[in-house]
Amino acid sequence: MFEHLNLILFSALNASAGLSGWQLLSARFAAEWLILLVPLTLAALWIGGDARQRQAAVHACLAAIGALAVNATIGLLWFHPRPFMAGVGHTFLHHAPDSSFPSDHATILFTVALALAFSQIDNARRIGSLLLPVAVVVAWARVFLGVHYPMDMFGALLVSVVVTTLFQARMAIAASAALVPMMESVYRRVLAAPIARGWLRP
């Protein structure tokens, strides 16, 4: 039943064979490059933020790593072929023939967005709210271009919600807080010169 619904939704969202021009370029940009907003966002929070914003960035990063570990476990336990491996639909993006469920791209974006959106820091919450629609666009683009099924994206969202919820526990928050001073020490040593010149926040 779920697989049938998955195929129906995929057929509705997957691009037609004649996709080209700005539509193809825009979808490929969304599918491949928008994920770079994650490291850029976390780096900006770290470099320009105070201790609390840095903790929010570290917390979101740890949550994403945890979510990817869950994805890897699911992939080991249950292999689900990508559409092009099953000869389904049209594919416009090269991808390794590995398991499609859940989507790592969507998982990273949804997890970081939700972790920041649930933060106690106003700036982090705003950034998380802005990343959520970006995650939806990336999820759509990867189905549109034929490298994922819609259920891969629903699975990614579910993993992200579960992991983000678990990371609201005191132990996870304390672990993030404990990492910040150690990371700051490394950061200040590696980037001592630009920090001394006032280019970066110490």
C-alpha positions in Angstrom: 0.0 0.0 0.0 2.7 2.5 1.0 4.9 1.5 -2.0 1.9 2.1 -4.3 1.2 5.5 -2.8 4.9 6.3 -3.0 4.9 5.5 -6.8 1.8 7.6 -7.3 3.3 10.6 -5.6 6.6 10.1 -7.4 4.8 10.1 -10.8 3.0 13.3 -9.9 6.2 15.1 -8.8 8.9 13.7 -11.1 9.8 15.9 -14.0 8.8 15.0 -17.6 11.4 13.7 -20.0 11.8 17.1 -21.8 13.0 19.0 -18.8 15.6 21.5 -19.8 16.7 25.2 -19.6 16.2 27.3 -16.5 13.8 24.8 -14.9 16.5 22.1 -15.0 19.2 24.4 -13.8 17.1 25.8 -11.0 16.1 22.3 -9.8 19.7 21.1 -9.9 20.9 24.1 -8.0 18.3 23.5 -5.3 19.0 19.7 -5.2 22.8 20.0 -5.0 23.8 23.4 -3.7 21.2 24.7 -1.2 22.5 22.3 1.4 25.6 24.4 1.6 23.5 26.9 3.6 23.8 24.5 6.5 27.6 24.8 7.1 27.4 28.5 6.1 24.7 29.1 8.7 26.4 27.2 11.5 29.7 29.0 10.7 28.0 32.4 10.8 26.3 31.6 14.1 29.7 30.5 15.5 31.8 33.4 14.1 29.4 36.2 14.7 27.6 34.9 17.8 28.1 34.9 21.5 28.5 31.7 23.7 24.8 30.9 23.6 24.6 31.2 19.8 27.7 29.1 19.5 26.1 26.5 21.7 23.0 26.5 19.4 25.2 25.9 16.4 27.0 23.0 18.0 23.7 21.5 19.2 22.3 21.7 15.7 25.4 20.1 14.3 25.4 17.3 16.8 21.7 16.6 16.1 22.4 16.4 12.4 25.2 13.9 13.0 22.9 11.9 15.1 20.2 11.9 12.5 22.7 10.8 9.8 23.7 7.9 12.1 20.1 6.9 12.2 19.9 7.1 8.4 23.0 4.9 8.0 21.5 2.3 10.4 18.2 2.2 8.5 20.1 1.9 5.2 22.0 -1.1 6.6 18.9 -2.8 7.9 16.7 -2.1 4.9 17.9 -1.3 1.4 15.5 0.6 -0.8 16.6 1.2 -4.4 16.4 4.7 -5.9 13.9 5.3 -8.7 16.5 5.1 -11.5 17.7 1.7 -10.1 14.2 0.4 -10.5 13.7 1.9 -13.9 11.1 4.3 -12.6 10.5 7.8 -13.9 13.1 10.2 -15.3 16.4 11.1 -13.8 18.3 14.4 -14.3 20.9 14.1 -11.6 23.8 11.7 -11.3 23.8 9.7 -8.0 25.5 6.7 -6.6 23.2 3.6 -6.6 22.9 3.4 -2.8 19.8 3.2 -0.6 17.3 6.0 -1.1 15.5 5.9 2.3 15.7 8.2 4.1 17.2 11.2 2.2 20.4 12.4 3.8 20.1 15.8 2.2 16.6 16.4 3.5 17.6 14.9 6.9 20.5 17.3 7.4 18.4 20.4 6.4 15.3 19.4 8.4 17.3 18.5 11.5 19.4 21.6 11.6 16.4 23.8 10.8 14.3 22.1 13.6 17.1 22.1 16.1 17.6 25.9 15.6 13.9 26.6 15.5 13.5 24.9 18.9 16.4 26.9 20.4 16.0 29.3 23.2 18.0 31.9 21.2 16.0 34.3 19.2 18.5 34.6 16.4 18.8 30.9 16.1 15.1 30.4 16.0 14.7 32.9 13.2 17.4 31.2 11.2 15.8 27.8 11.8 12.5 29.1 10.6 14.1 30.4 7.4 15.8 27.0 6.8 12.6 25.0 7.0 11.2 26.1 3.7 14.7 25.6 2.1 14.5 22.0 3.3 11.1 21.6 1.6 12.5 23.0 -1.6 15.5 20.7 -1.6 13.2 17.7 -0.8 11.0 18.6 -3.7 13.9 19.1 -6.1 15.5 15.7 -5.4 12.2 14.0 -6.1 11.6 16.2 -9.2 14.9 15.2 -10.6 14.4 11.5 -10.0 16.9 10.5 -7.4 14.4 10.1 -4.5 10.9 9.1 -3.8 8.5 11.2 -1.8 8.5 8.7 1.1 12.3 9.2 1.3 11.5 12.8 2.3 8.8 11.9 4.7 11.2 9.4 6.3 13.8 12.1 6.5 11.4 14.5 8.2 10.3 11.8 10.7 14.0 11.0 11.6 14.6 14.7 12.0 11.7 15.2 14.3 12.5 12.2 16.4 16.2 13.1 16.7 15.6 16.8 17.4 13.1 15.9 20.1 15.6 13.5 21.7 18.2 16.2 21.6 16.0 18.5 23.7 16.9 16.3 26.6 19.1 17.9 29.3 22.0 15.5 28.7 22.2 16.4 25.0 22.0 20.1 25.8 24.7 19.7 28.5 27.0 17.9 26.0 26.6 20.7 23.5 27.4 23.3 26.2 30.5 21.3 27.3 31.9 21.1 23.8 31.7 24.9 23.2 34.8 25.9 25.4 36.9 23.1 23.8 35.9 24.2 20.3 36.5 27.8 21.2 40.0 27.0 22.3 40.8 25.3 19.0 39.1 28.1 17.0 41.2 30.8 18.8 44.4 29.0 18.2 43.8 28.2 14.5 42.4 31.6 13.7 44.5 33.7 16.1 45.8 36.1 13.5 42.4 37.3 12.1 40.9 37.3 15.6 43.8 39.6 16.7 43.1 41.9 13.8 39.5 42.2 14.8 38.3 40.4 11.7 36.6 37.7 13.7 34.9 37.6 17.0 37.1 35.9 19.7 
